[in-house]
């Protein structure tokens, strides 16, 4: 909703002076005083706003000073609160913060508004955690301007996904590259992936292999998995199944459930049930529904263990509750 729509609404409910303040908000020299006045005048409309906007309201009314470069965010936040208060949405936002947690996010907002790059990045992640990526994006932008690698990485993600902002592979590549150069492992992995797939840049499998190695050296499980795939299939390098397996094992041990399940399948194929069940267990312990389904298969068919239908159903149920259709089907058949 644009400012004009808010002004019209304010005037319709008899708040002409408040509307006048809002019209001048872009150029006012007393921004925080005017924001406080507008919110006070509208207080009766802000009593039952959604939880995410209520948190933002607490943050904004507690602000006492700010850097001029965040003025536009203050105005954005004010308008977001007013839009919800004057035109309540039907969407639910259920967020519980105790008093201490609320105090912490209010303080976080204040420090971010005063130019603390670490707090700007932390605030962006907080907004992501409450599903307000539209708010998070601008704070990632602020932190990225200060060369925060994680902020640059997340901007790359946003431009790749194309939901908060328009999909843009050029910007995706640029942000991943900058973050990778600053040593961000996940950005290095995604940067490598663009060379592997030929997204924005010309496909270069050897360059991708080099970059995936760098990301793996930084402990990125996905990069280790991709290296396993590349050596298994001779992509960007000679096929080497021994090296491939080494990378799959490292990936699984670092927490990659795809690698763990793959190793479990390989163990089944070579007839080593005990090894298979150990890999599936690893994936299941990480909450992976496919690993849980595979464990169910092991207990149902006596792979690496005795047949145990009670355990089989237990693991199928866990996978089914997460939406695994194979597990749901096996439960029906059993």
Secondary structure as GFF3:
##gff-version 3
##sequence-region A 1 334
A	DSSP	alpha_helix	3	12	.	.	.	ID=ss1
A	DSSP	alpha_helix	16	23	.	.	.	ID=ss2
A	DSSP	alpha_helix	31	41	.	.	.	ID=ss3
A	DSSP	three_ten_helix	43	45	.	.	.	ID=ss4
A	DSSP	alpha_helix	51	61	.	.	.	ID=ss5
A	DSSP	three_ten_helix	68	70	.	.	.	ID=ss6
A	DSSP	alpha_helix	71	86	.	.	.	ID=ss7
A	DSSP	alpha_helix	99	113	.	.	.	ID=ss8
A	DSSP	alpha_helix	117	129	.	.	.	ID=ss9
A	DSSP	alpha_helix	133	145	.	.	.	ID=ss10
A	DSSP	alpha_helix	149	161	.	.	.	ID=ss11
A	DSSP	alpha_helix	169	181	.	.	.	ID=ss12
A	DSSP	alpha_helix	185	197	.	.	.	ID=ss13
A	DSSP	alpha_helix	205	217	.	.	.	ID=ss14
A	DSSP	alpha_helix	221	233	.	.	.	ID=ss15
A	DSSP	alpha_helix	241	253	.	.	.	ID=ss16
A	DSSP	alpha_helix	257	269	.	.	.	ID=ss17
A	DSSP	alpha_helix	273	285	.	.	.	ID=ss18
A	DSSP	alpha_helix	289	301	.	.	.	ID=ss19
A	DSSP	alpha_helix	309	321	.	.	.	ID=ss20
A	DSSP	alpha_helix	325	333	.	.	.	ID=ss21
###
